[in-house]
Structures are given as C-alpha cells and as structure tokens.
Amino acid sequence: MAILIQFLASGMLVFPGTPAAAAGQSAPVTIEVMNPRSDLEPPPVIAPSPRVKELAGKKVGIYWLGKAGGDNFFDAFEKVLKEKHPTVTTVRYRGPLDIGDKMAAQVAKEVDTLVYGVGD
C-alpha cells in the first residue's frame, strides 16, 4: 500500500541536485510512503474440527516437533490419558513445526483426534 504525500518544499526542504535547488525556488515534491507490512491478502481462515465428545475407545494422535523435554511431557501425558481413559490407544508422530498437507492427511486417516505440541 503506497500513500502519496504532496507538499510545497520550502527553501529548507529542497533537495540538493534538484532543479528547484539549482534555481533557488520551491517546487512541488511528491513523497511515496510505503507500508512495511505490505498489502498482502490474509490467508483463508479454516475453522478447527469439532471436539471429540468422548475419548472412550478413540485413537489419539500425539504430534511432537522434537523440542527438548517434549518427550518427557508426552510420556507423562500419555500415562495420565490412559489412566483416565483405559480404552484409548495412542499413536505418536514426530515432525517439523509445519505438519504439512501430506502428514495432516495421513494423521486424519489414522486417528480420531490429535494433541499437537510445540514447546516454549
């Protein structure tokens, strides 16, 4: 997004090397101010999937991006999950922060719900 600002340059605002500076006169000056955030269209908004109402008998995916200590957290999470819901089965996944379309499609086919952990 560019905003054009026009004004008459006074003698103090005349830039060296411009025709107005050489003639000692004021001349119209145009300054283009750019938005540093650009004017890109925002990505489409995708609503999250509905929550699973009951975990009994469900398959829960656990996605971890490999951040240090996450394995300890997810081990404890899985233990508590299975204590509270003994019929739950879990599937572990590991990959980059951006799960990607291919991995997302695979996970969607294999589990009923997913716990996604990033860290920090």
N, C-alpha and C positions, 0 to 999 in steps of 0.2 A: 504494500500500500504506500503510495507516494503522496505527499501533501506538498503542493506548490505554494510558496510564500513569495509575494511580490511586494517590494517597497522601493522607495527612492533612497538611494545611497547618499548620505551626506558626505562632505569632504573627508571625514574621518573613516568612512566605511568604503571608500573607493579602493579597489584592489590594484596594486601595482601592475603595470603592464596592460591594463585595460584601456580602451580608447578614452573612457571618461577620465582616467587618471592622467593620460597624456595631455588632454585638452584642459584639465583643471576644472571639469564640470561634473555635476552629479548626473547619473544616468540610472534608468530602471535596472534593477538587479532581480534575478529570479533564483531562489534557493530551493533545491529539492530535498526534503527531509524524508528519510526512509524509515520504515518501521523495522526494527531489528528482529522482530519475531515473525516477519513475513506475513503474507496473507494467504497461507495455505488453507485449504478446506479441512475441517476436522475429520478424523476417521469416523466411519459409521459406528453407532452405538449398538452393541449387542447385549440384550438382557441376559442375565445369568439363568441357568437352568433352574427349574423349581427344586426346592429342597426335598430330600428323601424323607418321608414321614416316619418310617420305621426302619431300623437297621437290622432287625432280626432276619437272618438268612441272606443278607446282602453281601456283595463283594465290594470291598472298599479299596480303592487305589491310593497309594501313598507316593507322591512325587516329591523328590528331593533333588536340589540342584548341586549338591555336593559341598555346601558350605560347612566349614569345620564345626563339629559339635552337633550338626543336624542329625547324624546317625544315632547319637545318644538320645536326642529328643524323640525321634520317631520310634526308636526301640521302646521307650517308656510309654509313648502314646499308644503304640500297638498293644502293649501289655494291658494298659487300662481299658482300651477299647474292647479287647477280648474278655476281660473280666466282667465288664458291664453288659456285653452282648456276646455270649459264648458261641452263637451260631454264625457270627461274622467271619468271613475269610478276607485276607488282605493280599494285595499284590503290590510289590514295590517297583517303583520306576525311578530312574535317575537320568538327568539330562541337563541341558542348559536352562537359563532363566526363561527364555522364549521356548515354550513347549513345541511350537511349530504345528502346522496343519496335519502333517503325517502322523506325528506322535499323538496329537489330540484325537484323531480319528481312531487310532489303534486303542487308546485308553477308553474312549467312548464305547467301543465294541466289547471290551473285556471286563469293565466294572460298572457297578450301579451308581457310585459316587466317588469323588476324588478329594483327597486332602493334599493341597499344594503348599509346600513350604519353601520360603526363600531365605530367611535369616535376617540378621541385623534388626 
